[in-house]
Amino acid sequence: MGKYYVYTLLSLKDERFYIGLTTNLKNRLQQHARGEVKSTKDRRPLKLIHYEYFINEDDAKAREVFLKSGFGRNQLKQALKRTFVLSTMILWSS
């Protein structure tokens, strides 16, 4: 049985989401923070705002694809609207 994480990062630079899939969340977050991930290296700093844990890889991949879709992204934004507002407030106050 595996461990799969679908995670959402918020770029504090451009206020946009990044959605990813990994088997080692801690290591992957460190890679993002160090600028080792091509798609986010110029969007740092990043903040982990959401993640989901799966024991089945296909379920995790399906969830990642859904969250990256227009409907899924909108649903995620709606579910995390208070988190998004708070993170934006923190960004502008620093």
C-alpha positions as CSV (number, residue, x, y, z in Angstrom):
1,M,0.0,0.0,0.0
2,G,1.5,3.3,-1.1
3,K,1.2,6.9,0.1
4,Y,0.2,9.6,-2.3
5,Y,-0.4,13.2,-1.7
6,V,-2.2,15.7,-3.8
7,Y,-1.2,19.1,-2.6
8,T,-1.9,22.8,-3.3
9,L,0.6,25.6,-3.0
10,L,-0.1,29.2,-3.1
11,S,2.5,31.5,-4.7
12,L,2.9,34.5,-2.5
13,K,4.5,36.2,-5.5
14,D,1.7,35.9,-8.1
15,E,-1.2,34.7,-5.8
16,R,-1.8,31.7,-8.0
17,F,-2.2,28.0,-7.2
18,Y,0.1,25.1,-8.0
19,I,-1.3,21.6,-7.7
20,G,0.9,18.6,-7.6
21,L,1.2,14.9,-6.7
22,T,4.0,13.3,-4.8
23,T,4.8,10.2,-2.6
24,N,6.9,12.3,-0.2
25,L,5.3,15.5,0.7
26,K,8.0,16.8,3.0
27,N,10.7,16.2,0.5
28,R,8.7,17.7,-2.3
29,L,7.9,20.9,-0.3
30,Q,11.7,21.3,0.3
31,Q,12.4,20.9,-3.4
32,H,9.8,23.7,-4.1
33,A,11.3,25.9,-1.4
34,R,14.9,25.5,-2.8
35,G,13.7,26.4,-6.3
36,E,14.4,22.9,-7.7
37,V,11.0,22.5,-9.3
38,K,10.9,24.2,-12.8
39,S,7.3,25.2,-12.7
40,T,7.5,27.0,-9.4
41,K,11.1,28.2,-9.0
42,D,10.2,31.7,-10.3
43,R,7.0,31.8,-8.2
44,R,8.5,31.6,-4.8
45,P,7.8,32.0,-1.9
46,L,5.2,29.3,-1.8
47,K,2.8,28.3,1.0
48,L,1.2,24.9,1.4
49,I,-2.5,25.6,1.8
50,H,-4.1,22.2,1.2
51,Y,-3.2,18.5,0.8
52,E,-5.0,15.2,0.5
53,Y,-3.7,11.7,1.3
54,F,-4.5,8.7,-0.8
55,I,-3.5,5.0,-0.5
56,N,-4.3,4.3,-4.2
57,E,-2.2,6.0,-6.9
58,D,-4.9,6.0,-9.5
59,D,-7.3,7.8,-7.1
60,A,-4.6,10.4,-6.3
61,K,-3.9,10.9,-10.0
62,A,-7.6,11.3,-10.8
63,R,-8.0,13.9,-8.0
64,E,-5.0,15.8,-9.2
65,V,-6.4,15.9,-12.7
66,F,-9.8,17.0,-11.4
67,L,-8.3,19.8,-9.2
68,K,-6.3,21.1,-12.3
69,S,-9.5,21.2,-14.3
70,G,-11.5,24.5,-14.5
71,F,-14.3,23.1,-12.4
72,G,-12.0,21.5,-9.9
73,R,-9.9,24.6,-9.5
74,N,-13.0,26.7,-9.0
75,Q,-14.2,24.2,-6.4
76,L,-10.9,24.4,-4.6
77,K,-10.8,28.2,-4.6
78,Q,-14.3,28.2,-3.1
79,A,-13.4,25.6,-0.4
80,L,-10.3,27.6,0.5
81,K,-11.6,31.1,0.0
82,R,-10.9,32.2,3.6
83,T,-7.4,30.6,3.5
84,F,-6.7,32.5,0.2
85,V,-7.9,35.8,1.7
86,L,-5.8,35.4,4.8
87,S,-2.7,34.4,2.9
88,T,-3.2,37.5,0.6
89,M,-3.6,39.7,3.7
90,I,-0.4,38.3,5.2
91,L,1.4,38.9,1.9
92,W,0.4,42.6,1.7
93,S,1.1,43.3,5.4
94,S,4.8,42.0,5.2
